[in-house]
Amino acid sequence: MRPSVEIALTAEERGALERLAQGHGDRRDLPKRARIVLLAAKGLNNVRIGRELGITDQTARKWRNRFAERRLDGIEDAPRPGRPRSIDDDAVAEVVRKTLEETPRDAARWTARSMARATGYAPSTIHRIWRAFSLKPGRGEAGLPDRMGPSTMRSPVPAALAARPCEVLRPDRQTAPLVLASPHSGADYPPGFVAQSPLSALDLRRSEDCFVDELFRSAPALGAPLLHARFPRAFVDPNREPYELDPEMFEDALPAHVNTGSSRVAAGLGTIARVVSGGREIHGRKLRYAEALARIEACYRPYHAALAGLIDETRRGFGRCLLLDCHSMPSVGGPMDPDAGRGRADFILGDGLGTTCDGAIVAEAEAVLARQGYRVTRNKPFSGGYITRHYGRPERGVHALQIEINRALYMDEERITRLDSLSETAERMTVLLRAMTALGDGKLAAE
């Protein structure tokens, strides 16, 4: 008997699969695939899954393996019956990009025939891709609704940002089992995105973890890589599941695998956020799903590919890895926060309520900060977001600790400018990083 691939689920993946297994959505094939993966996660082999669900063990193996390779996308992207698909994912992405970013030379908008001539695919293939991504070029410029108006973006993601959505600052040689990430310090705001928002450019930055990447710039000199996003959190949030979306934000229907019921979506803070910090609406119109997908594919996925790669490299090189997920927070709880109106500690350390990082590591980080005169608390109100909980697997030698820094320590929160104290705060973060790299052998081993 061929050994079965082991399946381990994050809480978010389990929730999405349980929703699909209950038959939510209009896809009749997804519930059974979701149940296959859920049973696989319980440790059942393919033969037992087949008996449980009345299917062959080959079918169980197929969807188990597809999930292991591509996670939730694997069970959504089912191969069609009959002839194998003749166009790969990169080619599909190119058709979507051309639809959103370009126009034909001799016309104002694309038709299936003109796109077929430009790409070399059959018009029927172009029609299928447009239907799958809810693109209707005949309705308006670049495949988006006419009512977007001339001042809004032709492409959801500018080419320069799509070419470099994130940056990795690497040491000459990695000497510590440490990776730093700053998912919310990106400040490259697409002009079209800013133009369509009712908020000012300054107000759009209220959710940004401004200058956090600068606070940890010493990491490469200490032998650890630093990853930071260039795209802003208000544009797409990498600290969420890939498909946490609010259906009220969209004018077309969302696919069945989208998580529309999370607490983050309810708060307006999904993968594509509805509001900035303070509760003000980001978008001046309803979006189409194709726009959200373009942001996710161009920004979110490259960020997570880079982060997963750094963690994997570190674990292979050292046998273990500590991920410090670096954030900043307003000095006072906002109206949508559980600590609304109350002043916050200087630092909040989040370890998923003790699940994502060895307690000795958290205690050491807390002690180092406290010795520098900072007031430090744990897990309230921030216990760790998607990144911390998704990547933190102490039993596999991967520890993840979220660090929230009080913005009043280093910046003017109203004007969003650096204070003179930023350089001192950065020096103190270097002290913390030195302590984290020194943990090394003892406390970063797999349990």
Rosetta blueprint (number, residue, H / E / L):
1 M L
2 R L
3 P L
4 S L
5 V L
6 E L
7 I L
8 A L
9 L L
10 T L
11 A H
12 E H
13 E H
14 R H
15 G H
16 A H
17 L H
18 E H
19 R H
20 L H
21 A H
22 Q L
23 G L
24 H L
25 G L
26 D L
27 R L
28 R L
29 D L
30 L H
31 P H
32 K H
33 R H
34 A H
35 R H
36 I H
37 V H
38 L H
39 L H
40 A H
41 A H
42 K L
43 G L
44 L L
45 N L
46 N H
47 V H
48 R H
49 I H
50 G H
51 R H
52 E H
53 L H
54 G L
55 I L
56 T L
57 D H
58 Q H
59 T H
60 A H
61 R H
62 K H
63 W H
64 R H
65 N H
66 R H
67 F H
68 A H
69 E H
70 R H
71 R L
72 L H
73 D H
74 G H
75 I H
76 E H
77 D L
78 A L
79 P L
80 R L
81 P L
82 G L
83 R L
84 P L
85 R L
86 S L
87 I L
88 D L
89 D H
90 D H
91 A H
92 V H
93 A H
94 E H
95 V H
96 V H
97 R H
98 K H
99 T H
100 L H
101 E H
102 E L
103 T L
104 P L
105 R L
106 D L
107 A L
108 A L
109 R L
110 W L
111 T L
112 A H
113 R H
114 S H
115 M H
116 A H
117 R H
118 A H
119 T H
120 G L
121 Y L
122 A L
123 P H
124 S H
125 T H
126 I H
127 H H
128 R H
129 I H
130 W H
131 R H
132 A H
133 F L
134 S L
135 L L
136 K L
137 P H
138 G H
139 R H
140 G L
141 E H
142 A H
143 G H
144 L L
145 P L
146 D H
147 R H
148 M H
149 G L
150 P L
151 S L
152 T L
153 M L
154 R L
155 S L
156 P L
157 V L
158 P L
159 A H
160 A H
161 L H
162 A H
163 A H
164 R L
165 P L
166 C E
167 E E
168 V E
169 L E
170 R L
171 P L
172 D L
173 R L
174 Q L
175 T L
176 A L
177 P L
178 L E
179 V E
180 L E
181 A E
182 S E
183 P L
184 H L
185 S L
186 G L
187 A L
188 D L
189 Y L
190 P L
191 P H
192 G H
193 F H
194 V H
195 A H
196 Q H
197 S L
198 P L
199 L L
200 S L
201 A H
202 L H
203 D H
204 L H
205 R H
206 R H
207 S H
208 E L
209 D L
210 C L
211 F L
212 V H
213 D H
214 E H
215 L H
216 F L
217 R L
218 S L
219 A L
220 P H
221 A H
222 L H
223 G L
224 A L
225 P L
226 L E
227 L E
228 H E
229 A E
230 R L
231 F L
232 P L
233 R L
234 A L
235 F L
236 V L
237 D L
238 P L
239 N L
240 R L
241 E L
242 P L
243 Y L
244 E E
245 L L
246 D L
247 P H
248 E H
249 M H
250 F E
251 E L
252 D L
253 A L
254 L L
255 P L
256 A L
257 H L
258 V L
259 N E
260 T L
261 G L
262 S L
263 S H
264 R H
265 V H
266 A H
267 A L
268 G L
269 L L
270 G L
271 T L
272 I L
273 A L
274 R L
275 V E
276 V L
277 S L
278 G L
279 G L
280 R L
281 E E
282 I L
283 H L
284 G L
285 R L
286 K L
287 L E
288 R L
289 Y H
290 A H
291 E H
292 A H
293 L H
294 A H
295 R H
296 I H
297 E H
298 A H
299 C H
300 Y H
301 R H
302 P H
303 Y H
304 H H
305 A H
306 A H
307 L H
308 A H
309 G H
310 L H
311 I H
312 D H
313 E H
314 T H
315 R H
316 R H
317 G H
318 F H
319 G L
320 R L
321 C E
322 L E
323 L E
324 L E
325 D E
326 C E
327 H E
328 S E
329 M E
330 P L
331 S L
332 V E
333 G E
334 G L
335 P L
336 M L
337 D L
338 P L
339 D L
340 A E
341 G L
342 R L
343 G E
344 R L
345 A L
346 D L
347 F E
348 I E
349 L E
350 G E
351 D L
352 G L
353 L L
354 G L
355 T L
356 T L
357 C L
358 D L
359 G H
360 A H
361 I H
362 V H
363 A H
364 E H
365 A H
366 E H
367 A H
368 V H
369 L H
370 A H
371 R H
372 Q L
373 G L
374 Y L
375 R L
376 V E
377 T E
378 R E
379 N L
380 K L
381 P L
382 F L
383 S L
384 G L
385 G L
386 Y H
387 I H
388 T H
389 R H
390 H H
391 Y H
392 G L
393 R E
394 P H
395 E H
396 R H
397 G L
398 V E
399 H E
400 A E
401 L E
402 Q E
403 I E
404 E E
405 I E
406 N E
407 R H
408 A H
409 L H
410 Y L
411 M E
412 D E
413 E L
414 E L
415 R L
416 I L
417 T E
418 R E
419 L L
420 D L
421 S H
422 L H
423 S H
424 E H
425 T H
426 A H
427 E H
428 R H
429 M H
430 T H
431 V H
432 L H
433 L H
434 R H
435 A H
436 M H
437 T H
438 A H
439 L H
440 G H
441 D H
442 G H
443 K H
444 L L
445 A L
446 A L
447 E L
